[in-house]
Amino acid sequence: MIKVLVTGGAGYIGSHVVKRLAGERYHVVVYDNLSTGFRENVTYGRLVVGDLNDRALLNRVMKRYKFDAVMHFAASIAVSESVENPLQNYLNNVANTMNLLGAMNDNGINKIIFSSTAAVYGADNPHVNEDSPLAPINPYGQSKLMVEKILGDLSKAGQMNHVILRYFNAIGAAADGTLGDRKEKGTHILGCCFRAARSGDKPFSVMGTDYNTPDGTCVRDYINVEDIAEAHVLALCYLLNNNPSDVFNCGYGHGYSVLEFVDTVKKITGVDFSVAYADRRPGDIPELTADSSKIRAKLGWNPRYDNLEDTIHSAWEWERKKHYERSFYGYSQTV
Ligand SMILES: NC(=O)c1ccc[n+]([C@@H]2O[C@H](COP(=O)([O-])OP(=O)(O)OC[C@H]3O[C@@H](n4cnc5c(N)ncnc54)[C@H](O)[C@@H]3O)[C@@H](O)[C@H]2O)c1
């Protein structure tokens, strides 16, 4: 059996990847401090509750399980928080990643799949391939680019091979209804729309209506979390077959404006929630979609869930289930 360490596997994307790995020939250990993750999300494998800054614990876990590869999801992900508190963002996303890489190096683990982001690209190019200029406009994107560069150097030195996946905007829930985004205070667009739909009076805020886009609002490439999970399985096979380090965009290649997205959420939920129009949010890029021809050609990625309505529908089903369970069991089902 192949053994995989999944940092951040109790979080939103990591947990869907773990669920997907369960269907394959992998042993999984999730390493997570549960700062934004949930025990209940770990539906397969073993959970070690620990922080990436704890080198001694990382070493113990690595010595014990002798992993073949690491999938590294754990990070601070809120762009606005990275703008307000850059030091915390760099500590978690860069310093803690270096701690992880050091422990991997000490334990002879030389394969890593890293969760990067479309935020490493600059604001000038709306449709980007992997060679497009890298010019992040916020500390979150900077921190991910710093790690990409560190991984590049480790690869050049022959110490570690990587696959970097630059995800665009992850949304949705597992099609079988067993997993989804569990956060209550997430800052992503879908969670904010759902909060507006459920609250009845608190509006959804559209941040910026004067961008140079067809309807003045930001355009994004929304990717179903299950297609991201599939990309990880393919990336893992690629690394296990001793292929060289590489970087791939992970998005569909077409986008929706914020207003189009909001209209789709209203249609799926059946709630005509109110919308407020606010100023631009610092750190937002007007338009960004992925050229994903490389991951399709090289990893054979063939996304199955490229349908915004269906994806929002899966997330809404999950949202309703989550709220029913919370009203019954309380916030956490773990006693
Ligand atoms: N959600 C998106 O749309 C998106 C887009 C691009 C990239 N990404 C990247 O994907 C990864 C996963 O994102 P997500 O949306 O699942 O976020 P998430 O917050 O749900 O998951 C992150 C997980 O990491 C854990 N974690 C954070 N810091 C830790 C630490 N120091 N030690 C141990 N565990 C720690 C958290 O408890 C959480 O379970 C992140 O690296 C993020 O930057 C996400």
The ligand as an SDF file (V2000), in Angstrom:
LIG
                    3D

 44 48  0  0  0  0  0  0  0  0999 V2000
  -10.6780   27.0190   -1.3100 N   0  0  0  0  0  0  0  0  0  0  0  0
  -10.1900   27.4910   -2.4480 C   0  0  0  0  0  0  0  0  0  0  0  0
  -10.9340   27.9630   -3.3020 O   0  0  0  0  0  0  0  0  0  0  0  0
   -8.7150   27.4230   -2.7200 C   0  0  0  0  0  0  0  0  0  0  0  0
   -8.2300   27.9760   -3.9150 C   0  0  0  0  0  0  0  0  0  0  0  0
   -6.8710   27.8920   -4.1670 C   0  0  0  0  0  0  0  0  0  0  0  0
   -6.0150   27.2760   -3.2810 C   0  0  0  0  0  0  0  0  0  0  0  0
   -6.5150   26.7660   -2.1240 N   0  0  0  0  0  0  0  0  0  0  0  0
   -5.5820   26.1160   -1.2040 C   0  0  0  0  0  0  0  0  0  0  0  0
   -6.0860   24.8330   -0.9020 O   0  0  0  0  0  0  0  0  0  0  0  0
   -5.7000   24.4600    0.4330 C   0  0  0  0  0  0  0  0  0  0  0  0
   -6.9160   23.9800    1.1950 C   0  0  0  0  0  0  0  0  0  0  0  0
   -7.8700   25.0260    1.2360 O   0  0  0  0  0  0  0  0  0  0  0  0
   -9.3140   24.8210    1.9060 P   0  0  0  0  0  0  0  0  0  0  0  0
  -10.2590   25.6850    1.1760 O   0  0  0  0  0  0  0  0  0  0  0  0
   -9.5900   23.3930    2.0640 O   0  0  0  0  0  0  0  0  0  0  0  0
   -9.0460   25.4940    3.3370 O   0  0  0  0  0  0  0  0  0  0  0  0
   -9.4560   24.9830    4.7970 P   0  0  0  0  0  0  0  0  0  0  0  0
   -9.2350   26.1450    5.7100 O   0  0  0  0  0  0  0  0  0  0  0  0
  -10.7930   24.3480    4.7920 O   0  0  0  0  0  0  0  0  0  0  0  0
   -8.3810   23.8570    5.0730 O   0  0  0  0  0  0  0  0  0  0  0  0
   -7.1040   24.1180    5.6040 C   0  0  0  0  0  0  0  0  0  0  0  0
   -6.8340   23.0550    6.6550 C   0  0  0  0  0  0  0  0  0  0  0  0
   -5.5010   23.2230    7.1380 O   0  0  0  0  0  0  0  0  0  0  0  0
   -5.5130   23.1520    8.5650 C   0  0  0  0  0  0  0  0  0  0  0  0
   -4.3770   23.9580    9.0120 N   0  0  0  0  0  0  0  0  0  0  0  0
   -4.1570   25.2780    8.8120 C   0  0  0  0  0  0  0  0  0  0  0  0
   -2.9910   25.6440    9.3690 N   0  0  0  0  0  0  0  0  0  0  0  0
   -2.4630   24.5390    9.9410 C   0  0  0  0  0  0  0  0  0  0  0  0
   -1.2710   24.2780   10.6780 C   0  0  0  0  0  0  0  0  0  0  0  0
   -0.4030   25.2520   10.9660 N   0  0  0  0  0  0  0  0  0  0  0  0
   -1.0330   23.0150   11.1120 N   0  0  0  0  0  0  0  0  0  0  0  0
   -1.9180   22.0190   10.8470 C   0  0  0  0  0  0  0  0  0  0  0  0
   -3.0610   22.2110   10.1560 N   0  0  0  0  0  0  0  0  0  0  0  0
   -3.3270   23.4520    9.7120 C   0  0  0  0  0  0  0  0  0  0  0  0
   -6.8710   23.6980    8.9850 C   0  0  0  0  0  0  0  0  0  0  0  0
   -7.2880   23.2670   10.2610 O   0  0  0  0  0  0  0  0  0  0  0  0
   -7.7710   23.1560    7.8660 C   0  0  0  0  0  0  0  0  0  0  0  0
   -8.2630   21.8660    8.1950 O   0  0  0  0  0  0  0  0  0  0  0  0
   -5.0200   25.6740    1.0210 C   0  0  0  0  0  0  0  0  0  0  0  0
   -3.6240   25.4990    0.9240 O   0  0  0  0  0  0  0  0  0  0  0  0
   -5.4680   26.8120    0.1310 C   0  0  0  0  0  0  0  0  0  0  0  0
   -4.5180   27.8380    0.0980 O   0  0  0  0  0  0  0  0  0  0  0  0
   -7.8380   26.8230   -1.8060 C   0  0  0  0  0  0  0  0  0  0  0  0
  1  2  1  0
  2  3  2  0
  2  4  1  0
  4  5  1  0
  4 44  2  0
  5  6  2  0
  6  7  1  0
  7  8  2  0
  8  9  1  0
  8 44  1  0
  9 10  1  0
  9 42  1  0
 10 11  1  0
 11 12  1  0
 11 40  1  0
 12 13  1  0
 13 14  1  0
 14 15  2  0
 14 16  1  0
 14 17  1  0
 17 18  1  0
 18 19  2  0
 18 20  1  0
 18 21  1  0
 21 22  1  0
 22 23  1  0
 23 24  1  0
 23 38  1  0
 24 25  1  0
 25 26  1  0
 25 36  1  0
 26 27  1  0
 26 35  1  0
 27 28  2  0
 28 29  1  0
 29 30  1  0
 29 35  2  0
 30 31  1  0
 30 32  2  0
 32 33  1  0
 33 34  2  0
 34 35  1  0
 36 37  1  0
 36 38  1  0
 38 39  1  0
 40 41  1  0
 40 42  1  0
 42 43  1  0
M  CHG  2   8   1  16  -1
M  END
$$$$
